[in-house]
Amino acid sequence: MTLTATSLSTAASKTDLQQLAVDVVERALRAGATEAEAVIREGDEFSTVVRLGQVETLKESGARGIGLRVFLGSPGSFRTANTSTSDFSEAGLAHLISGAIDLARVTSEDPFAGLPEREAMGEIAGDLDLFYEDVYGLPTSQRIDYARRAEAAALAADPRLTKSDGGSFDAATGHRIMANSRGFVGEYRRSYCSISAMPIAEAEQGGMQRDYWFSSARTLARLDSPESVGAEAARRTLRRLNGRRVATQQVPIVFAPEVARSLIGNVFEAANGDSIYRSASFWTGQLGQQVASKNVTVIDDGTLPGLFGTAPFDGEGLPTRRTVIVENGVLKNYLLNTYTGRKLNMPSTGNASRALAGTPGIGGGNLFLQNGTISVQQLLADVKTGFYVTEMMGFGVNMVTGDYSRGAAGLWIENGELAFAVEEVTIAGNLKEMLNHVTAIANDLEFRGAVASPTVRIDGMTIAGK
């Protein structure tokens, strides 16, 4: 049973949601559940896109829902089921609970199902700098103005910037509450805002290119100015004009931070406990082995104040933590929730990710490649001929074999300098080999999302061009 809502009633908004979560758990136990877990989420979202100064889209919504997970039987032979609803009426909650119990009765027993152990539960104490009222307190007219200013700054940067895919402003707040029958009760709030601009440039001899830039933060006070966002979007767009294909060859590939983060996302997939116990990752059975160059250290840390992947507890009520996945090239840990940990006979790493419906999955905190010690300029200066990648297309990564092939665009490197734009090429290699051929890492790590990476150089890959 899954229902949705786009608005909140005044009566519902005054509900004590933490007490409601506790009550739903208790009612599920009285209805026959051996154990139970309730999750409540509520939030508001705003989005606007301005194109050529005119408002093109304007969206604002609020939503609230509750999810219930129940277990019937005994540890080692639990039957489990999940339900969710946005109907907070007495009838809606009764249907939520009875539906979960009825579904659990007809599911198969699972020896690995169940809540975490009581002693493992908890949350990080103190202020994690996640929520600011100003994000949703800004009047709509000023939100639109942020988007309009970012686009205007981009278009004003150069006469070749004649069109636009828009300037945007987004804001969101969220509230998460969790309670379970093993005594855990917790909640936290988050806020988010962002500005972006995507101008389109036209070359004198024809041909058009687009690029974008953005800024995101927990509070308006930490956003870059719309004007600086627009100016950077313009710079990035203009440098892509007059792109050309290059010959098929093997040269060093330098991944800009905005695309290098996708490589770190691939590391997450390789270390994901779900993939490991299914033998669907090329890192299955590789703990303690050298899987990357010695300069590669990849960390997942959900405890860093103010960042986008931070939370006081994970999707099962375990404290978030800092987990070193790869240290100096050695695979140290997989990322696990309680279920995958039991499958692999390992403890959870506090990486459970829980939506309202469904069983917990594996989620990252703040996932990043540790900074290097040289500047981007020093890294590029050491490349006689190479390819600086600023955009990748497609999803050609096989996580079982490591085979890697993606469309790419960027800038050609000649004698340590960015020389001209490159387009319509493919970069290919094998992810296992690529991680072992990371020859340089810059010191420009910056979190613009929950996954981040500095500039990275990888040798041994092939460019397929003309």
N, C-alpha and C positions, 0 to 999 in steps of 0.2 A: 504494500500500500504506500504510494508516494503521491503527495499533493504539493502544490506550489502556491505561492502568494506573492503579490506585487505591492501590497500596501498593508499597513498595520492599523488596527483599531485603537482608539484611545484607551479602552478598557484593557486590551491585551498589553499595551505598552507599559502599563503600571504593574504588571505581574512581577512578583518576586521570583525571578527565573531560577536562581540557585535553589530556592526551596522547592520550586516546581520540579526540578530535576531529581532532587532527593525523594520527593513524594512519588514520582513516577517509578523510580527504582523500588521503593517500598511496596507500591501497589502491584508491581510485576512479581515480586516475591510472594505476596499474599495470593496471587492468581496461580501460583504453581511453579514459578521459575526457581531454579536452584541458585543462580546468580544472575545479575542484571547490570546494565550500564546505560545511562542516558546522556545524550549530548544535545545541547541547545545552541543554536546559532541565530543571531539576528544582526542585521546590518543595513546600511544605506549606501547607495551608489549614485554618483553623478558623472555624466560625460557630455562634453560638447565638442563639436568639430566646426571650425570656421573656415570657409573656403573663399578666397579672394575678398575677405572682409565681411562676408555675409554668413550668418549662422546657418549651417547645413543640417546639423542634427543636434538635438538637445534631449537628453534622457536623464530621468531621475526615478529611482525606485527604492523601495524598502522591502525587506523580506525577513521572515522569521520561521523557523522550523525546529522540530524536535525529532531525534532519532533514538530508537531503543534497540538494544541488543540483549537477547536473553539466552540462557544456557539451561538445559534440562538434563537431569541425570547426575552423574558424579564425575570428578576429574578423571581423565583417561577414557571416558566414554560419553562426553557431552554431545548432545544435539543442540544446535544453535540456529538462530534466525534473527533477522533484522527487519524493522519496519520504520517508517518515518511519516510525518504529517506536518502540515502547517495549521491544522485545526486545533486550537488550544481550548476549545470548549470541553465540557465534561464528556459529552458524547464522543468527541474526536479523540480524547485521551483514552477513553475506555476501549474504543476501536483499535487504537494503536497497540494497547497492551494485549488485548485478546487476540489480535491478529498475529503478534509476535509469538505468543504461546502456541497458537494453533499451527503456525508454520513450523516451529521447532519440533513439534511432535511427529511431523512427517519427514524430517530430514534424517540423514544418516549420521551415525555416531562418528566422532572424529577424536582420535586419541591425543591430538595436539591442541584442541580448542580449549579456551578458558581465559579468564582474566589473569593479569600478572599477579605474582605473589604480593601479599599485603605489604611486606617489609620493603619491597622495591619501589612502592609508590611514593609520590611526593612532588614538590615543585620548587623551582628556584625562588628564593626569598628576595625581596627588595624590588626597586623600580627598574624595570628593563627598558624604560624610555620608548614605549611602544605606542602611546596614545596621546593625541593633542586635539583639543576642542576646536582649534582654529581651522582645521581642515574642512569641517562642515559648517563653520560659522560664517564663511565668506559669502556675501550676497551673490546671487546668480549673475547679476550684471558684471560683477568684478571677475567672476570665473570666466565668463565669455571674453572679457577684456584681456585676461592672461593669454588665451588662445589667439585672439586677434593680434596682440602685440608680438607674439612669437612669429606668426606668419608674416606680419608686416616687416619685421626686422630681416627675415630671410629674403623676402622679395626685394628689399631695398639695397641689398648688398652688392648687386651686379645687374646690369641691364640684360644679361643673358638669362636671368631668372624671370621667366615670363608667366609661368603657370604654377599651380600649387595643388597638392593633394591635401592641403589643409594644415591648420594649426589646431591643437587640441588641448583641453584641460580636463583632467579626471580627478575625482576625489572619492574616497570610500572610508567608511568606518565599520568595524566589526566587533562583535561581542560573542565570546565563546564560553560556555559553561559545561562542566562535566561532573557527573556523580556516578559512583558504582557501589555495589553491595559489599565491597571489601573496605569501605570506609573513606574512600577518596572523594573529596569535593573540591573543585577548583574553578577559577574563572579568570579571564583576562580580556582586555580590550586592545584593539589595534586601530591605527589610522594610516591613511596613505593619500598622497596627492602627486600629480605629475603634469608636466607640460611637454609638448612636442611640436615639431614643425617638420614638414616634408615638402620642400620646394622642388620644382621641375625646371631644369635648365635646357636651353636649346643652343646647339653649336651653330656657328656661322655657316658651315657647309651642310647643315642639316643633322638630324639625329638628336634625340632627347635623352636625358638621364634624370633620375631622381635619387635622392638619398634623404636621410632624416637625422635628427638628433633629439635628445630628450633629457629631462631632469626629473628625478623622483625622490621623494622624501617622506618621512613621517609627519612633518610639520611644514607649513608654508614658509617658515623662517629659514629653512634649510634648502629650499628650492633655489636653483640658479635663476637669474632673472630671465624673463621671456626674451629680452633682447639678446642675451648671450646665447640662449638656446637657438634662436633664429639665425644668429651669425654663424654658429658652428654648423648648423644644418646647411647653410649656404656654402660654406667652405667645402664640406664633404661632397656636396652635389657637384660643384664646379670642377673638382679635381677628377671627376669621372667622365668628363666630356672627352670626345674624340678617342674613345677606347678602341683597342685593336686586339686581335688574336695573336698569340705568339706560337712559335713552332713547338711541337711535341718534344719534350726534353725532361731531364731530371736535374732540378736545381733546389737549393734551400727554399723552404716555404716559411714565411713569417706570418703568423696569425695575429692580427690586431686583437685587442682585448674583447671587443664586442663579438668576435667570432671564436676566439680561443675558449670562451666560456662554454661553447657547445662541446668542445673536447672534454672539458671537466664534467659536463653532463653525461658524456659517454663513460667516464670513469665511474660516475654514480651508478649507471646502469650495470656496469661490469661487476660492481661490488654489492649490488642489490641482493639481499638475502633470498627474495623470491626466485630470482634467476639462478642463484647458486644452488639451492636445493633441487631445482628442476634440471640442473646441468645445462642451463641455457646461457651460460656466460663463459667466455674464454679464461676467466679467473677461477673457475671451479677447481678446488683442490690446490690452489696456489698460495695459501697463507704462509707467510714466512719466506717466500721466494722473491727474487729480484724480478720485478715486472716492469720497471721503468728506469730511465737514467738516474744516476745518483743525485742529480740536482732537482729531482721531482719529489715534492712533498705535497700531498693533497689532504685537506682537512675538512671535516664537517663539524661546524660549531653552532649549536642553537642557543648559545648563552651570551652572545656578543650584544651589548645594549644598543638599541636603536636600529638594528639592521633588519632586513626584510624577512629573514628566515628565523628570527628569534622568537622564542615563546618560553613561558615558565615550565610547561609540561607538554608531553607529546600526546598523540591521539589515544593513548591508553592510560594516561595518568602517571607516567613515569617522568622524572625530571629530565629535561633536555640536557645535553652534555656536549663536550668536545671529544670527537673521535678522530684519530689520525688514521686515514685509510691507507695511504702510501707514505712511507717515511724514508727519505733518501733512496727512493726507488724500490723499497721493499714493501710488499703487501702486508699490512699489519692487521687490518680489521675488515670484516664485511659489515654492511649496514643492515640491522635487524630489528624487527618488532618481536613481540612475544611469541607469536605463532612460528615465524621462520626460525627464531632462536631455538625453540623446542625441536623443530625439524632437524636442526643442525647440532643439537645438544650444546648450545651456546647461550649466554645471557643476552637479552635485548640490549641494543645500544641506544635505546630511547628515540628510535626513528619511526615509531608508528605514526601513520597519517590516517585520520579518521574523518570521513564525510558523514552526513546524517544517515545515509543508507549504505548498506554493504559492510563487509568486514574491514578491519584496518589494513591498509597497505603499508608500503615503505615510502617515507618522505625524507627529504633533506632539510637541514637547518640552513646555515650559511655555508655553502660548499665552495671551496676556493683552492686554487693552486698558490702555494706560498710564494711570496715575492722573491725575485732574484736580486742581484747586487749591482747590476749595470743599468744605465739609462737606455731608453729606446734608441737614442742617437748612437750610443756605443754599439748596441746590438746590430743596428743597420749598417754601421760603418764597417763591420767585419764581413759583410756580404758583398762579394764582387758582382755576382749576378744572381737574382732571385726574384721571388714573387711575394709581395705583401698583400695578404688576403684581407679584404674588408667586408665581403659578403659571400655567403654560401647558400646554395639552393638545393632542395631535395633532401632525402633522408637515406642515403645509400650507405648504411652502416650495418653490418651483420655482427651481432654481439656474440654469436657462437664461434665464428671463424675469425672475426676481427677485420674482415675485408671492408675497405673504406673507399667510397667513390662519391664525390659531390661536385655539382656545378659551382663555379667560383668566379668572382670578379674582384678587382683590386688595382694595385699599382705595381709596375715593374721596377725592380731595383737594379741600378747600374752603378758600380763603384761606390756603394754605400749610400746612394741617393735615390729618392723616389723620382723616377724618370717620366713615365707616361702611364695612362690608364690601360688596363687589360680587362677584356670581357669575353664571354662565350668560350670559356675553357673549363676543363674538368681536372680536379686534383684527385689522385688515387694513391693508395698504399694499403697497409695493413695496420690497424690500430695497435696491435701488440708490438709491432716493429716501430711504429711512430713514437710510442711512449718510450721506447728504448733508444730513440734517436733524437731526443730533445737536447739540442746542443747549447741553447742559451735561453735565459729567462730574464726579462727586464724587471725594473722595480716600480712599475706603474700600476700596481693593483689598486682598483677602486670598485667599491660595491655600488652598482646601479640596479641591483636586483639581488635575489637570494643566491645566485651562482655568479662567481666572478673569477677572472684570471688576468694576470699581467700579459704583456706581449710575449709570444713564444716563438722560437725558431726550431723547426724540425727538418732534419736532413733526410735524404733518401726517398722522397716522394716523387711521383711523376706528374707532370702537367701534360694533359692531352689537349692539343690545340690544332692548328692548321697543319 
